Amino acid sequence: MISIGQDLHQRLDSALNDGKTLTAAYVDTRGKPHISFYGSTHVHEPDKLAIWVRNPESDLIQAIPNRPDIAFIYGDIGDRFYAKFEGTARIETNHEIRQRVYDEMHPVERQFDPDMSGIAVVIDLHTLTVQSGREKEISTA
C-alpha cells in the first residue's frame, strides 16, 4: 500500500520554498515523451498527488483520457534524497475536490490562476520509490 510519509510530505510542501522542483513525465497526444515542471504538485491524500493545470487546453489535459499514466520525480541532491512517483492521472470535476486541490497548492501557484480557470488533476499512485543515501524503499499499491 502506498503511503506518503510525513518527511516526504513536508519536502513536497516546501519544495518551491527550498528551490526544488517536481517534474512530471507523460506521453503526449502525439505519442511522444513529455516532461514538465509542476509547482502546484502536492500531496492530496497519503496515496495521491494532485496538480493544478492552469491551461485547460494543455497537452497533459488532452492526453489524460487515452494516456493517463504519469510519473513525477523529486530530487534533493544536497540531502541525497530522491522520490519517484508513478500513477494514473484523472481530471477532477467535483466542485469541492477542485476547490481543495486549488487551496492545497502553494500560494505562489494560486496567484497565477486567481479565477480558478484551470483544471484539477488527481494522481492515484501505484508505485512510490524513495531513496535516501544508500537506502532504497519501494512501495506499490
URRA-V112280 format. One record per residue. N is the residue number from 1. PSI is psi in whole degrees, -180 to 180 (* if undefined). OMEGA is omega in radians with two decimals (* if undefined). D_CENTER is the distance of its C-alpha to the mean C-alpha in Angstrom with 1 decimal. Layout:
BEGIN
<<N | PSI | OMEGA | D_CENTER> <N | PSI | OMEGA | D_CENTER>>
END
This chain:
BEGIN
<<1 | 134 | 3.10 | 18.2> <2 | 135 | 3.02 | 14.6> <3 | 111 | 3.13 | 14.6> <4 | 117 | -3.10 | 12.4> <5 | 168 | -3.07 | 15.3> <6 | -42 | -3.13 | 16.3> <7 | -48 | 3.13 | 16.3> <8 | -41 | 3.10 | 12.8> <9 | -47 | 3.14 | 11.7> <10 | -39 | 3.11 | 14.0> <11 | -43 | -3.14 | 12.9> <12 | -41 | 3.12 | 9.3> <13 | -35 | -3.07 | 11.2> <14 | 8 | -3.07 | 13.6> <15 | -51 | -3.12 | 11.8> <16 | -42 | 3.13 | 13.0> <17 | -31 | -3.09 | 16.3> <18 | 3 | -3.14 | 16.8> <19 | 26 | 3.13 | 16.3> <20 | 159 | 3.12 | 13.3> <21 | 158 | 2.93 | 10.3> <22 | 131 | -3.09 | 7.0> <23 | 132 | 3.13 | 7.9> <24 | 144 | 3.07 | 6.9> <25 | 134 | 3.12 | 10.0> <26 | 172 | 3.08 | 11.6> <27 | 124 | -3.04 | 15.3> <28 | -176 | -3.06 | 16.4> <29 | -17 | 3.09 | 19.3> <30 | 2 | -3.12 | 21.9> <31 | 14 | -3.11 | 20.7> <32 | 148 | 3.09 | 19.7> <33 | 144 | -3.11 | 16.8> <34 | 138 | 3.12 | 14.5> <35 | 134 | 3.14 | 12.3> <36 | 150 | 3.00 | 10.6> <37 | 136 | 3.08 | 9.4> <38 | 96 | 3.12 | 6.9> <39 | -16 | -3.14 | 8.5> <40 | -4 | -3.10 | 7.4> <41 | 132 | 3.12 | 3.9> <42 | 165 | 3.08 | 5.8> <43 | 121 | 3.14 | 7.5> <44 | -40 | 3.05 | 9.1> <45 | 168 | -3.09 | 11.5> <46 | -23 | -3.14 | 12.5> <47 | 21 | -3.10 | 11.4> <48 | 140 | 2.93 | 8.4> <49 | 166 | 3.03 | 4.9> <50 | 151 | 3.04 | 5.2> <51 | 159 | 3.04 | 5.3> <52 | 121 | -3.14 | 8.9> <53 | 109 | -3.02 | 10.5> <54 | -35 | -3.11 | 13.8> <55 | 107 | -3.13 | 15.9> <56 | -17 | 3.13 | 16.7> <57 | 11 | -3.08 | 18.4> <58 | 158 | -3.14 | 15.7> <59 | -35 | 3.11 | 15.8> <60 | -47 | 3.14 | 12.3> <61 | -40 | 3.13 | 13.7> <62 | -31 | -3.08 | 17.0> <63 | -30 | -3.01 | 15.7> <64 | -44 | -3.10 | 13.8> <65 | -35 | -3.09 | 17.3> <66 | -20 | -3.11 | 18.7> <67 | 72 | -3.04 | 15.9> <68 | -7 | -3.13 | 13.0> <69 | 135 | -3.11 | 12.1> <70 | 150 | 3.09 | 8.9> <71 | 150 | 3.08 | 8.1> <72 | 150 | 3.05 | 6.1> <73 | 140 | 3.07 | 8.7> <74 | 135 | 3.11 | 9.7> <75 | 135 | 3.02 | 13.4> <76 | 93 | -3.05 | 16.2> <77 | -40 | -3.13 | 19.3> <78 | -40 | 3.14 | 21.7> <79 | -4 | -3.06 | 20.8> <80 | 51 | -3.12 | 20.3> <81 | 125 | -3.08 | 17.1> <82 | 144 | 3.09 | 14.4> <83 | 136 | 3.08 | 11.6> <84 | 130 | -3.11 | 10.4> <85 | 135 | 3.05 | 8.2> <86 | 136 | -3.11 | 9.6> <87 | -168 | -3.13 | 9.6> <88 | 126 | -3.13 | 10.8> <89 | 146 | 3.03 | 9.3> <90 | 143 | 3.10 | 11.7> <91 | 130 | -3.11 | 12.8> <92 | 121 | -3.12 | 13.8> <93 | -13 | 3.11 | 17.3> <94 | 126 | -3.04 | 18.6> <95 | -46 | -3.09 | 19.6> <96 | -41 | -3.14 | 19.0> <97 | -40 | 3.06 | 15.4> <98 | -47 | -3.13 | 14.7> <99 | -42 | -3.14 | 16.4> <100 | -44 | 3.11 | 14.6> <101 | -45 | 3.14 | 11.1> <102 | -47 | -3.09 | 12.9> <103 | -31 | -3.08 | 14.8> <104 | -22 | -3.09 | 12.1> <105 | 163 | -3.10 | 10.3> <106 | 138 | -3.13 | 12.3> <107 | -34 | 3.10 | 15.8> <108 | -40 | -3.14 | 15.9> <109 | -37 | 3.14 | 13.2> <110 | -33 | -3.10 | 15.3> <111 | -20 | 3.12 | 18.4> <112 | -10 | 3.12 | 17.4> <113 | 64 | -3.07 | 17.5> <114 | -22 | 3.14 | 20.1> <115 | 3 | -3.14 | 21.3> <116 | 45 | 3.13 | 18.0> <117 | -3 | 3.14 | 18.7> <118 | -170 | -3.07 | 15.1> <119 | 133 | 3.04 | 13.3> <120 | 132 | 3.09 | 10.9> <121 | 128 | 3.09 | 8.6> <122 | 137 | -3.13 | 8.0> <123 | 116 | 3.06 | 6.9> <124 | 114 | -3.03 | 10.0> <125 | 140 | 3.06 | 9.8> <126 | -33 | -3.11 | 13.0> <127 | 137 | 3.03 | 13.0> <128 | 122 | 3.11 | 12.1> <129 | 122 | 3.12 | 14.2> <130 | 130 | 3.10 | 15.1> <131 | 126 | 3.14 | 17.9> <132 | 115 | -3.05 | 19.9> <133 | -124 | 3.12 | 23.1> <134 | -5 | -3.10 | 24.8> <135 | 140 | 3.13 | 23.2> <136 | 131 | -3.14 | 20.6> <137 | 129 | 3.13 | 19.3> <138 | 128 | 3.07 | 17.7> <139 | 138 | 3.08 | 16.8> <140 | 153 | 3.14 | 16.8> <141 | * | * | 16.9>>
END
